Amino acid sequence: MIDTGLEITLINRKLIEKVDLTNLIYKIPRANLVGANKRTLATINEGIRIKVRLGKKFYALQCVIMPNMMHDMIVGVDELSEKHVVIDFKNNTIQITERK
């Protein structure tokens, strides 16, 4: 899922456990994840760097681990801007123009 209103990229802890990537988890400074309504959704303190394949290319993503999330992953504006993602709503397409 993509969320242009989300400042960070989130990944569901259950997905990490399911695909056996718990050995890649690292600690990050503890912070509260706050929703648009200003309510605290969760306290977070773990991150993970993963590779995601789209078509024939792999992309590295820095993710904050979220417990009990409804979706497997939500890509936020941090990774969308870093990868120079262009969302074309008129033509219903997404283009990744990541610069090396």
C-alpha positions in Angstrom: 0.0 0.0 0.0 1.1 3.6 -0.7 0.2 6.5 1.6 1.5 9.9 0.6 0.3 11.3 3.9 2.6 9.0 5.9 6.1 10.3 6.6 7.7 7.0 7.2 7.5 3.5 5.7 5.9 0.9 8.0 6.0 -2.9 7.9 3.9 -5.3 9.9 5.9 -7.3 12.5 3.8 -10.4 11.7 5.1 -10.3 8.1 8.7 -10.1 9.2 8.1 -13.2 11.4 6.3 -15.0 8.7 9.2 -14.6 6.2 11.8 -15.3 8.9 13.6 -11.9 8.8 13.7 -11.2 12.5 17.5 -11.5 12.5 17.6 -8.2 10.4 15.7 -6.1 13.0 17.6 -3.3 14.7 16.7 -0.8 17.5 15.8 2.8 16.7 15.1 5.6 19.1 11.7 5.0 20.8 8.9 7.2 19.4 5.2 7.5 19.3 3.5 7.0 16.0 0.7 9.6 15.8 -2.2 9.5 13.4 -3.8 12.4 11.5 -6.3 12.8 14.4 -3.3 13.4 16.7 -3.9 10.1 18.6 -1.0 7.8 19.4 -1.3 4.7 17.3 1.7 2.8 18.7 5.1 3.2 20.4 7.8 2.1 18.0 11.4 1.3 18.6 12.5 -1.2 15.8 13.5 -0.9 12.2 14.5 -3.2 9.4 16.1 -2.7 6.0 14.6 -5.0 3.4 14.7 -5.5 -0.4 11.5 -5.5 -2.4 11.2 -6.8 -6.0 9.1 -4.9 -8.4 9.2 -6.5 -11.8 12.9 -7.3 -12.5 14.3 -4.7 -10.2 15.0 -4.8 -6.4 14.7 -1.8 -4.2 16.1 -1.4 -0.7 13.6 0.1 1.8 14.1 1.3 5.4 11.0 0.4 7.4 9.8 1.1 10.9 8.3 -2.1 12.4 4.6 -1.7 13.5 2.9 -4.3 15.6 -0.7 -5.3 14.8 -0.9 -3.4 11.5 -3.8 -4.1 9.1 -1.6 -4.1 6.0 1.7 -6.0 5.4 3.5 -2.8 4.4 2.7 0.9 3.9 5.2 2.8 1.8 5.4 6.4 3.0 6.6 9.6 1.5 10.2 9.0 2.8 10.8 6.1 0.4 8.6 7.5 -2.3 10.6 10.7 -2.5 14.0 8.9 -2.2 13.1 6.6 -5.0 11.7 9.5 -7.1 8.3 7.8 -7.5 5.9 9.5 -9.8 2.2 8.7 -9.3 0.1 9.5 -12.4 -3.5 9.4 -11.3 -4.9 10.3 -14.7 -3.3 7.2 -16.4 -3.4 5.1 -13.2 0.4 4.4 -13.3 3.4 4.6 -11.0 6.9 5.2 -12.2 10.1 4.7 -10.2 12.9 6.9 -11.5 15.4 6.1 -8.8 18.8 7.7 -9.5 22.0 5.7 -8.9 
